[in-house]
Amino acid sequence: MSNDTRGNEADHSDAALPEQATDATDAEPTGDARPEPANTADAASDEDYGMRRSPALIATAVALPVALVVGLIVMGVLANRHHSRDPLALGAVPAPAAAGPECTALFPALPDKIGDYTTAELVQPAPPATHAWQLPDGGDPIVVRCGLDRPLEFTKSSPLQVVNGVNWFELRDQTSGVTSGTWWAVDRGTYVALTTPDNAGATPLQEVSEAIKKAMPEKPLDPNPIPN
């Protein structure tokens, strides 16, 4: 048997190589090979920014639905203000021709809205041949009454104003301090009274004149005689 051990030595030498490689891997790098530490300042800055940004994002996310709810509430309040307008109570006045054909033709011709004034609900039983408009918040109404008696103040000397082809006679108590006046359409045979607040302007007179002109034929004036 040969005593040559060179082959065995080579085998032992090769077997040791993995252990050496392991040692080389586990060893700490030296010199330029050492890895640089992570930039902890930048990481901390990003983390701080995220922490600062998160409350802002949360506040925005909360504010959006809150703003939406507030908007809906405001819209509901505005709508309720319109619908909560109380029915309008109007006193009865003599209107012998209220059921006549002229008044029957007039009311379908009246507008549903005059400026910001909308048709008002009347307390029942309402006077016959009567229509009213009111602002959404209430206040003094615009009122049309048809079929009334000829006003005593309408005489041959009364000044008239023509609006859209209709002759009107204004009746107002100058001493009472009222902020509304009543106009009488006096050239249709059937008398129509329009009471309107001063701050409503000329629009009510213009639009009611248009309705009267379309629905009621013009007839000769018939004023009262001038009193002695």
C-alpha positions in Angstrom: 0.0 0.0 0.0 1.4 3.4 -0.9 2.0 6.0 1.8 1.6 8.9 -0.6 -0.8 11.3 1.1 -0.7 14.2 -1.3 -4.1 13.5 -2.7 -5.7 13.5 0.7 -4.0 16.8 1.6 -5.4 18.3 -1.5 -8.9 17.1 -0.5 -8.6 18.6 2.9 -7.4 21.9 1.4 -10.4 22.0 -0.9 -12.8 21.2 1.9 -11.6 24.2 3.8 -12.4 26.6 1.1 -16.1 27.1 1.8 -15.3 27.9 5.5 -12.8 30.5 4.3 -15.4 32.0 1.9 -17.9 32.1 4.7 -15.4 33.9 7.0 -14.7 36.3 4.2 -18.4 37.1 3.7 -19.0 37.6 7.4 -16.1 39.8 7.9 -16.8 43.6 8.1 -15.7 45.5 5.1 -12.9 47.9 5.5 -11.8 51.0 3.8 -13.8 52.2 0.8 -15.8 49.0 0.7 -17.8 49.9 3.9 -21.5 50.7 2.9 -22.6 54.2 3.6 -25.3 54.6 6.2 -28.8 55.6 5.0 -29.7 59.2 4.9 -31.7 59.3 8.1 -32.2 63.1 7.9 -34.0 62.8 4.6 -36.1 59.9 5.8 -37.0 61.8 9.0 -37.9 64.8 6.8 -40.2 62.7 4.6 -41.9 61.2 7.7 -42.4 64.6 9.3 -43.9 65.9 6.0 -46.3 63.0 5.9 -47.3 63.6 9.5 -47.9 67.3 8.7 -49.8 66.5 5.6 -52.1 63.8 7.1 -54.1 66.2 9.3 -54.6 68.6 6.3 -55.9 65.7 4.2 -58.2 64.5 7.0 -59.5 68.0 7.5 -60.2 68.4 3.8 -61.9 65.0 3.6 -64.1 66.0 6.6 -64.8 69.5 5.3 -66.1 68.4 1.9 -69.1 66.4 3.2 -69.8 69.0 5.9 -69.9 71.7 3.3 -72.3 69.6 1.2 -74.6 69.0 4.2 -74.6 72.7 5.0 -75.4 73.6 1.4 -78.4 71.2 1.5 -79.6 72.6 4.8 -79.4 76.2 3.4 -81.3 75.1 0.3 -83.9 73.4 2.5 -84.3 76.5 4.6 -84.8 78.7 1.6 -87.4 76.3 0.2 -89.2 76.1 3.5 -89.3 79.9 3.7 -91.3 79.9 0.5 -93.6 77.0 1.5 -94.1 78.3 5.0 -95.7 81.6 3.8 -99.0 81.8 5.6 -102.2 81.9 3.5 -103.4 85.4 2.8 -106.6 86.6 4.4 -108.6 89.1 2.3 -111.7 90.9 3.4 -114.8 90.7 1.3 -116.1 93.7 -0.6 -119.2 94.1 -2.7 -118.6 92.5 -6.1 -121.9 92.2 -7.9 -120.4 91.2 -11.3 -117.8 88.8 -9.9 -119.5 85.8 -11.5 -119.9 87.6 -14.8 -118.2 86.5 -18.1 -115.6 89.3 -18.0 -114.2 88.2 -14.6 -114.4 84.6 -15.7 -112.3 85.4 -18.7 -109.8 87.6 -16.8 -108.5 85.3 -14.2 -107.1 82.6 -16.5 -105.2 85.4 -18.3 -103.5 86.7 -15.2 -99.8 85.7 -14.7 -98.7 83.3 -12.1 -95.8 85.5 -11.2 -95.3 89.3 -11.2 -91.6 90.1 -10.8 -90.6 88.4 -7.5 -94.2 88.1 -6.4 -95.8 84.6 -6.8 -99.4 83.5 -6.6 -100.5 83.5 -3.0 -102.8 81.0 -1.3 -105.9 82.6 0.1 -107.7 81.8 3.3 -110.9 80.1 2.5 -113.6 81.0 1.9 -111.9 83.6 -0.3 -113.7 86.6 -1.8 -115.0 85.7 -5.3 -113.1 86.8 -8.4 -109.9 87.6 -6.4 -106.3 86.8 -7.1 -103.2 87.8 -5.1 -99.4 87.6 -5.4 -96.9 87.9 -2.5 -93.1 87.8 -2.0 -91.6 84.5 -0.8 -91.1 86.1 2.7 -94.7 87.5 2.8 -95.3 91.2 3.2 -97.8 93.4 1.5 -99.5 91.6 -1.4 -100.5 92.5 -4.9 -104.3 91.9 -5.1 -106.7 91.9 -8.1 -110.5 92.1 -7.5 -112.9 91.9 -10.4 -116.7 92.7 -10.6 -116.7 95.5 -8.1 -119.1 98.5 -8.0 -118.0 101.7 -9.7 -116.0 103.7 -7.1 -117.7 106.8 -6.0 -114.6 108.9 -6.4 -114.5 108.1 -10.2 -116.1 111.2 -11.8 -115.9 113.0 -15.1 -113.2 115.2 -13.6 -111.0 112.3 -12.4 -107.5 112.1 -14.0 -106.8 108.8 -15.8 -103.7 107.1 -16.8 -103.5 104.8 -19.8 -101.3 101.7 -19.4 -101.0 99.2 -22.2 -104.3 100.3 -23.6 -106.3 100.3 -20.3 -107.6 103.4 -18.6 -106.8 103.4 -14.9 -108.0 105.7 -12.1 -105.9 105.8 -9.0 -107.5 106.0 -5.6 -105.2 106.7 -2.6 -105.7 108.1 0.8 -102.8 110.7 0.9 -103.3 111.3 4.6 -103.0 107.8 6.0 -99.4 107.2 5.3 -100.1 103.8 3.6 -97.4 102.4 1.3 -99.7 100.9 -1.3 -102.4 102.3 -3.7 -105.4 101.0 -5.6 -105.9 101.4 -9.3 -109.2 100.9 -11.0 -109.6 99.8 -14.6 -112.6 101.9 -15.6 -113.1 101.2 -19.4 -114.3 97.6 -19.4 -117.8 98.0 -18.2 -116.9 95.7 -15.3 -114.6 97.3 -12.8 -111.3 95.8 -11.8 -109.3 97.0 -8.8 -105.6 96.4 -8.5 -104.0 97.1 -5.1 -100.2 97.1 -5.2 -97.4 98.1 -2.8 -95.4 101.1 -3.8 -92.1 99.2 -3.8 -93.4 96.8 -6.4 -92.9 99.4 -9.1 -94.9 99.7 -12.3 -94.7 96.0 -13.3 -98.0 94.9 -11.6 -99.9 97.7 -13.4 -98.3 96.8 -16.7 -98.9 93.0 -16.5 -102.4 93.2 -15.2 -103.2 95.7 -18.0 -102.0 93.2 -20.5 -104.3 90.5 -19.1 -107.3 92.9 -19.0 -106.6 93.9 -22.6 -106.6 90.3 -23.8 -109.6 89.1 -21.8 -112.0 92.0 -21.5 -113.3 94.1 -24.4 -113.0 97.8 -24.0 -116.2 99.7 -23.4 -117.1 103.4 -23.1 -116.2 105.2 -19.9 -119.2 105.7 -17.4 -118.0 107.9 -14.6 -120.1 109.4 -11.8 -121.3 112.9 -12.3 -119.3 115.7 -10.7 -120.8 116.5 -7.3 -122.1 119.9 -6.7 
